[in-house]
Amino acid sequence: MLSETWEESRHDSGRRANLFRHLSRIMLNLAKLPLPRIGSWTIDDGGVLKLANRPLTLLFHQLENAGIATEIPRDRTYTSVEPYLLDLITCHDNRVRHQPNSIHHQSDGEQQLAALTAMRALLPKFMDPQLREGPFIFSLTDLHQSNIFVDDDWHITSIIDLEWACSRPIEMVGPPDWLSDRSLEEIFLYFDDYAALHDEFVDAVESEGLELYHTNFSAKVMRACWKTGSFWYSRALDSPTTLPALYIDHIQPRFVKLSTAAWAEFSHMLMALWDLDSRPFISFKVREQEQYDNKLRNIFAQSQGEENASETG
């Protein structure tokens, strides 16, 4: 697995070049046939392959495993970008509404709701209208180091866990976010490191695209997404718990830079536009967090009591 040698060899330019070249080829091969809609493949009772299921990404799995409804039926596919992205934002709304510990305190709630409100309002600024109706391309949405098998020189030999592969807008397909070995939230603190690796990866996509298919279209889209901030907008939509941080660090500053105090005041006003019940909703969620914490304390106390009784018995 790539994860076994990643930390010790990620600075090896030769191995990294091999990895980027192979990943680029895989991405380009998957993207070579434009698809008519956003969705996932199914096989019907007659054995016919159809693009007839919702675009099943890890986000849906995580939410529904936690008992949070996505409100996206299995047979829903999309022929344009905006309805899909709006449905993803609704998934984030539902996580905040139905996850018991989604809001920790008043200011946390205000910032989360403000970020979601802004993400809805800013959607047109981060999606190219020329790409609204495609191309949609098949992509691997859970591609991390433990799913990639390589040889000693980091040539890719196989990829596993393909269940989250689906057809998505081309603007949502780009370099992996783990290239600099930082989490999404940490990239902001080490931005130049990731930016250099992002450019290196896109250069590989361009080189392979020209060699294999005589086009650099995918690389051009990736560079445009990086320049406009669409890269971060897409990553935020795919990241349930990190959306507020990505919004604050990478999206809002493109429009206005605010001090901590100004952002708190701005959030206090903007969050009211999230829904009709925004203010009482936050109060309810803060109380729910307290109940959640008390429940956990009781569970741990009971567990500790049983453990002590077992030791003394």
Secondary structure as the mmCIF struct_conf table of DSSP 4:
data_model
#
loop_
_struct_conf.conf_type_id
_struct_conf.id
_struct_conf.beg_label_comp_id
_struct_conf.beg_label_asym_id
_struct_conf.beg_label_seq_id
_struct_conf.end_label_comp_id
_struct_conf.end_label_asym_id
_struct_conf.end_label_seq_id
HELX_RH_AL_P HELX_RH_AL_P1 LEU A 2 SER A 9
TURN_TY1_P TURN_TY1_P1 ARG A 10 HIS A 11
HELX_RH_AL_P HELX_RH_AL_P2 SER A 13 ALA A 31
BEND BEND1 LYS A 32 LEU A 33
STRN STRN1 LEU A 35 LEU A 35
BEND BEND2 PRO A 36 ARG A 37
STRN STRN2 ILE A 38 GLY A 39
STRN STRN3 SER A 40 ILE A 43
TURN_TY1_P TURN_TY1_P2 ASP A 45 GLY A 46
STRN STRN4 LEU A 49 ASN A 53
HELX_RH_AL_P HELX_RH_AL_P3 LEU A 58 ASN A 65
TURN_TY1_P TURN_TY1_P3 ALA A 66 GLY A 67
TURN_TY1_P TURN_TY1_P4 ARG A 74 ASP A 75
STRN STRN5 TYR A 78 TYR A 78
BEND BEND3 THR A 79 SER A 80
HELX_RH_AL_P HELX_RH_AL_P4 VAL A 81 HIS A 98
TURN_TY1_P TURN_TY1_P5 PRO A 100 ASN A 101
BEND BEND4 SER A 102 SER A 102
BEND BEND5 HIS A 105 HIS A 105
HELX_RH_AL_P HELX_RH_AL_P5 GLN A 106 PHE A 126
BEND BEND6 MET A 127 MET A 127
HELX_RH_3T_P HELX_RH_3T_P1 PRO A 129 LEU A 131
TURN_TY1_P TURN_TY1_P6 ARG A 132 GLU A 133
STRN STRN6 PHE A 136 LEU A 140
TURN_TY1_P TURN_TY1_P7 THR A 141 ASP A 142
HELX_RH_3T_P HELX_RH_3T_P2 GLN A 145 ASN A 147
STRN STRN7 ILE A 148 VAL A 150
TURN_TY1_P TURN_TY1_P8 ASP A 152 ASP A 153
STRN STRN8 ILE A 156 ILE A 159
TURN_TY1_P TURN_TY1_P9 GLU A 163 TRP A 164
STRN STRN9 ALA A 165 PRO A 169
HELX_RH_3T_P HELX_RH_3T_P3 ILE A 170 MET A 172
BEND BEND7 PRO A 175 PRO A 175
TURN_TY1_P TURN_TY1_P10 ASP A 177 SER A 180
BEND BEND8 ASP A 181 ASP A 181
HELX_RH_AL_P HELX_RH_AL_P6 LEU A 184 ILE A 187
HELX_RH_3T_P HELX_RH_3T_P4 PHE A 188 TYR A 190
HELX_RH_AL_P HELX_RH_AL_P7 PHE A 191 TYR A 213
BEND BEND9 HIS A 214 HIS A 214
HELX_RH_AL_P HELX_RH_AL_P8 PHE A 217 THR A 228
TURN_TY1_P TURN_TY1_P11 GLY A 229 GLY A 229
HELX_RH_AL_P HELX_RH_AL_P9 SER A 230 LEU A 237
TURN_TY1_P TURN_TY1_P12 ASP A 238 ASP A 238
TURN_TY1_P TURN_TY1_P13 PRO A 240 THR A 242
HELX_RH_AL_P HELX_RH_AL_P10 LEU A 243 LEU A 246
HELX_RH_PI_P HELX_RH_PI_P1 TYR A 247 ILE A 251
HELX_RH_3T_P HELX_RH_3T_P5 GLN A 252 ARG A 254
TURN_TY1_P TURN_TY1_P14 PHE A 255 PHE A 255
HELX_RH_AL_P HELX_RH_AL_P11 THR A 260 LEU A 270
HELX_RH_3T_P HELX_RH_3T_P6 MET A 271 LEU A 273
BEND BEND10 TRP A 274 TRP A 274
TURN_TY1_P TURN_TY1_P15 LEU A 276 ASP A 277
HELX_RH_AL_P HELX_RH_AL_P12 SER A 278 THR A 312
#
